[in-house]
Amino acid sequence: MQKLALLGFGTVGQGLAEILLAKQDLLKAETGWEGKIVAISDVMKGSIYDPDGLDIEKALQIVKKTGTLDDYPDNERLIRDLDSFETIEQTNADTIVEVTFTDVKTGQPAIEHCKTAFASGKHVVMSNKGPVALAYKELSELAKQNGVRWGFEGTVMSGTPALRMPLTALAGNEIKEITGILNGTTNYMLLRMEEGLSYEEALKEAQELGYAEADPTSDVEGFDARYKIVILANTVMNTVLKVDDVSCDGITQITPYDIKKAKTLGKRWKLIARVRKEDGVVKASVQPEMIDETHPLAQVQGVLNAVSFNCDLAGTITLSGPGAGRLETGYSLLIDLLNIYRNHL
Amino acid sequence: MQKLALLGFGTVGQGLAEILLAKQDLLKAETGWEGKIVAISDVMKGSIYDPDGLDIEKALQIVKKTGTLDDYPDNERLIRDLDSFETIEQTNADTIVEVTFTDVKTGQPAIEHCKTAFASGKHVVMSNKGPVALAYKELSELAKQNGVRWGFEGTVMSGTPALRMPLTALAGNEIKEITGILNGTTNYMLLRMEEGLSYEEALKEAQELGYAEADPTSDVEGFDARYKIVILANTVMNTVLKVDDVSCDGITQITPYDIKKAKTLGKRWKLIARVRKEDGVVKASVQPEMIDETHPLAQVQGVLNAVSFNCDLAGTITLSGPGAGRLETGYSLLIDLLNIYRNHL
């Protein structure tokens, strides 16, 4: 029985809790895996810890109704108000689910959470990009030294296995190039611009649909895709690529004229993240590229994401799927948990 | 050090041998895996066994030059002329690479090879569809009982991980439907018909390019795709589907008129293999379907294959890649070997 502590109880944390609630019995029957949430610690919503396991149905109901965990009922074991570090160190959880609001530019507080957890001999699963993009080498070595696992499938393409698939199922290939559409918001906007919208109209619509944030910088300037291509390069290609090594152009300069021109050439604009090994040198970029309509990435629709792996033996293999979503990202944490239990990558 | 015996030394067996020869050191450095081929037994080309390991470079040179293994040099350990069953039972190989010419309708001799190997406590990896499509339940239980592994990634989409990806990276999902383009020959023919060729012209071209065999029945009638959807259903969806349970229509009835009609509707014809679970009932079919041009499978080009998994948590995830090829299928055997060594699925 894996004992979980959730740091953060927002959309993703609640998504995982809902999945566990709905599928616990099925998961046990199919894979042997059993998990229970013993602690939740959220900066805004409060903190509860029951060493015997929390009543997750109740916690979800209460947080949805009141916005906090304050009304979660007391019992003789219940401890409140542990902060995130106390939750890591002082609870009986063996696995930390790191889903805090983390500043992607600094990777904090998630990086410190990882370090504390590894030092305490606890596994970590997370969907925060920052720590993996900024501190992959240090943190993965730390996890190894402490004999624990660090799962982060959800940092790239959510529950679509952009990291696990190449590591488990393409091992032994030399992956010469990875090319991807790793940001759904800009992919949606480019498609709407093909349908006649201006950049501003497309952005406004993406914001209204909840795809783009009020400050869309991270999406439209390509920063989000840049973090993800760094994660792919470092984990799948075994390079040591830093965020600043990646040249980065967003879609803000794309005009209706560019869109029309591409169409007349049988091409379309996509925001392409790319990393390539050439004679031992690694080159990476995020930029709008005009690609042929028959290119495997040309038909990636709406907010879908896709990634192609150019392999010396297996050929070019492309994976596409949702790049975001409550259940999808919740699932990315679950598959990390399951494969820690199964002792698989 | 894994000791391999190759049953069959045609395109696929030679492909694997070439990969091992070229990448042995790299594979050892990256994964720890080491393998050597101790025996090759081929009905037409002859049979050689050296308990210390064969000189694979020499064996490849000789078979390419002379068509047989007769000129492979003698040494004090070399034993010739073991048949396939003797090779399984009497050599020191711990893993059997089953790449014989096997009748897909009966699954023989591969099924008997599997049974003999499992009873001898030996792993089997293979790319022959027949045994998996016809005897999955029996053979997988037999392997389990004998504490050995049975790998067959290459039976569906060659080295593209259509089986391993869902098993390792989508576990915990309920997969409600699998939809695929699982036959490259017919996909190529349909695309050429869109470009104006008649069915007969498209078939002739596919034969000239080596995509279709002299007797194209298995491809154009959908039988090849049917075996593959049965394998996907039984291994990934955990159903007990038989080949005869799958309704099957090929592409022989598609006319230029059908092709034109689809185009005017913004659709295109694809030979779709499909299996779906509805209220516990499994329904499967192979048939030409007119799908929308924006459908994830609509843009699968040339002889590529693709498969979509409709998951309750992770969403619809699509994988595309080569469905055939010397190195690609050789690789499918390698990844099975690697993951036996790593004790991964």
Interface residues (C-beta under 8 A of the other chain):
Chain A: I19 K23 L26 L27 E30 T31 W33 E153 S158 G159 T160 P161 R164 M165 T168 A169 L170 A171 G172 N173 E174 T294 P296 A298 Q299 Q301 C311 L313 A314 G315 T316 I317 T318 L319 S320 G321 P322 G325 L327 E328 G330 Y331 S332 L334 I335 L338 N339 R342 N343 H344 L345
Chain B: I19 K23 L26 L27 E30 T31 W33 E153 S158 G159 T160 P161 R164 M165 T168 A169 L170 A171 G172 N173 E174 T294 P296 A298 Q299 Q301 C311 L313 A314 G315 T316 I317 T318 L319 S320 G321 P322 G325 L327 E328 G330 Y331 S332 L334 I335 L338 N339 R342 N343 H344 L345
